[in-house]
Amino acid sequence: MLTACGIHFAYRGRPVLAGADLSVAQGELVCLLGGNGAGKSTLLKIMLGLLQPAQGTVRIGERSLSSMSRRETARHVAYVPQVHAAPFPYTVRDVVSMGRLSSRGLLHAPDRVDRSVVERVLDLMDISRLADRVYTEISGGERQLTLIARALAQEAALLIMDEPLAGLDYGHQVRLLARLEGLAAKGYGVLMTTHDPGQTLTSCRRVALLDKGRIIGDGPPAEVMTPAALMMLYGVAVDLLRDAQGRGIAFRPTAQAEGALFHSDSFQSRSSTDG
């Protein structure tokens, strides 16, 4: 288990995190939800050891993350960034092979074990057919699967993902979420940030809500993802739509919220600042 307790952090004196607590264990798919500027990416970086908190601790099992080397940390936790364009025309296999660097180092050529691991995770993510394709010439969804495969090549049990669904069309989002659920079912722990509350209702077993530097809710979506919670996070009144079995499946702005939003003088400024 990766655990962050009582995390405080500030940028140039501006508080971002104010006592945040969050954990992820093997076999869990945890969605971290919060508005822009809530501190989601900062909390992830602290849990990866890339930033040091002003107060609080991060532990892997019983060990403090601060007592572990970067190579030790990489054996337990792997990071999956948002889709990006590589500066060189690497093949998909080349990109996935980079995940082995934490095991072999920069100066050692891949050996039989490394190659075996790479082929295994290519197969696990169902992208073996792309292995010899140039990374920059495949689709955004395929690039995201490649980055996940690179993380899996580290053979870490925990994956941390910053907005893995950003920029993907609906089809790729659905397929990628299914992959992440499959990884959790295989025993991997997955912590991901998202901006879409609807995704948490159908795909995550556990949701954590970050607001004003603290986790204000943490539990099953049916308990945590309420209209009141979304009003607190985003300042928008919504209704929860349910299926025939009474399970929440989507959020919809209330009629009053839609009218207030589109007639508000601040609509343009809110849209431009929220990105």
N, C-alpha and C positions, 0 to 999 in steps of 0.2 A: 504493500500500500504506500502511495505517495500522499503525504499529509502536510498541509500548510496551516499553521496555527497563529492567530493574532498578528497577521501581517499588516504592517504600516509602511507606507512609502509615499514620498513626495517628489515632485519635479520642480526644481528651483523654488522650493518653499511652498509650492502649491500642493496640498494634500490630495492624493489619488486613492490610496487604500488606508482604511482606518480601522484595523482590527479584523481583516477578512480571514475566514476559516473555510478551508475546502480540502477534500480528499478524493482520491480515486483508487480503486482496488482492481485487481485482476478479475475479469469477467463482467465489469461494469462499462456501460456506455453512458457518460455523464455529459449533459449539455449545460454550458454556462451562458446565461442570458443576461443582457443588460444594454442600456442605451449607449450611444456614442459618448466616449469620454468617461464611462463608468469605471474603467480600469481593468477590463477583461484581459487585454493583451499584456498589460503590466503584470498582472497576477500570474499569467502563464510563464512569462519570462523569469519571474522569481522562483516558480516551481521547477523551472529547468536549470536554475543556478546561473542564469545570464545576468540577473540583477540581484543585488543584495538588499534585503529589507532593512529599514531603519529600526524596526522592532519586529519580533516574531521569529518563528523557526519553521524550517521545511525539513521533513524527514522522509527517508525511504526505509520502510520497516522501522527499526529502532535506531538507525544511524542518522545523524545530522547531515544534511546535504552539504553544508559548509566544510565538513571534514573529509569529503570525498573529492578525488581528482576528477577532471573532466572526462577522462577515459573510464573511470569507475562509474560515473553518473550515466554515461552513454550505454553502459551495459544494462542499465535498468530502465532508462527513460529515453524515448526517441521523439524528435520534434518533426512535425509535418507543417511546413509553411503554406501560405496561399499559393495557388498556381503562379508560376513565374516563367519567364523566358530565359533559357540558359545562354551565356555569352558565347559559347562555342557549340558547334554542331555535334554534340555528343549523341550517341545512340541511346535508346531506352536502357539497354543492358549496361552501358557505361554509367548512366545516372544511378541505376540501382546498385551497381558495384561500389559506388562511393559510400554506401552505408556500411561497408566492411572496413573502412579506414580506422574506425575506433578499435577494431580488433587487431589489424595488422600494421597500422601506421602508414605514413606517407612513403617511406622508402622501400617498402616490401611489395613485390609483385603478387597479384592474387594467386593463391595456391588451389589445390583440388577442393579443399573444404570451402573456401570462399566461393568458388564457381558453383559448387553444389548448393550452397545457401541461396545464391542469386537465382539460380534456376528454380529452386523450390518456391521462393516468394513471387517470382514472375508467374508461376503456375497458380499459386494461391490467389493472386489478384486477377487471374485470367487475362494476362497481357503477354503471354509467351509469344503470341503471334506478332507482337509489336517490338520484340527484342532488338531487331536490327534496323528498326525505323529511327529516323532522326527525331530527337525529343521535341524540337521546335516545330516539327511538321505534323504532329498528331493533334487531336482535339484537346480542348481544355479539360474535359472529363478524363480523357486518357492520360494527360499529364498529371492530373491529381492522383490517379491510381498509381502512376509511376513513382510519385513522391512518397506515397504510402508504402509501396514496395521497398523503396530505399530505406525508409525507417524500419521496416520489418527485417531488412537485411542486417541491422544492428543486433538482432536477436534480443531486443529489449522487450520486457513484458508489458510496459506501459507506453502508450502513445499520446502525445499532446498535439492538438491540431488547432491552428488559429484560422477560423473562418474557412473550413475546407470546402464549403459549398458556394462561396462567393464567386460570382461571375459565371456560374454554370446554369445551363438551361434546366427546365423542370425535369426532363427525362434523365439527364445526367445526375441531378440532385437525388432523384428517387433511387437510381441504381447505386450511387455512392453510399447513400444511407443504408441500403440493404447490405453492402459490403461491410460497413462499419458494424452493423448488428451481427453479421456473421463472424467478424473478428472477436467481438465480445463473447459470442457463444463458444468460440474456441479457447477462451481463457485470457484474451488480451484485455487490459484496461484501457479505455479510450476516454479522454477528456477533450471536448471540442467546444469552441465558442460559436455562437450563431446570432444573427440579428432577426431571425424569423421565428416568432412564437409558435406558429402553426406546426413547424417541423418537430418541435419538442413533444407535441401531443401524441403523435403517431410513431415516433422513432426512438425516443429516449425512455429508458426505464427510470431515470433519475434526472431532475432538473435543479440547478442552483441559480438563484436570482441575485445579481450583484447591483447594488444601488448605494450611492453615496459612500463608497469605499467599504461596504460591509455586505456579507451574504445575508439577505433578508428572508430567504426561503430556500429549503433544500429537502427534496423528497420526490415521491412519485408525481408525474405530471397531473394526475387527477386531483391531487391535494394541493399542489403548488401553483399550477397554471390557472388562476382565477381572473375574472374581470377586474377585481380589486387590485390584484398584483400588477396587471398590465397598466392600470391607471396610475399606480405608483411609479412604475418604471418609465412609462412613455407619456403620461398625461393625456391619454386618449380613452374615452369610454367605449367599451366593446361588449358585445354579446358572445357567449360561448355556444356554438352550434354543436348539436349532439346527433349521433346516429340512432338507429332503431333500438339499440341495446343501452342507450343512455350514456355512451362514452363520448367525451369531447373530441371533436375532429377538426375544428377550425374556429377562428375568431372573426367577427365581423363588426366594424364600427357601428355604433348605434346611430339611428337617424339623426338624433340631436347632435352627436359628435360630428357626423358628416357635414351637417349644416353649419356648425360652428367653425369647422376647419376651413371650409371653402369660402366662407364669408369673413374670415379673420384677416385683419390688416397685416398680421405678422406671418401669414402663410408663406409668402415668398422668402422672407428672411429665415424662417425656420427650415425651409427646404434647402436653401443654399448652405446653411451652416451644418446641417445634419449629413450632407453628402449623399 
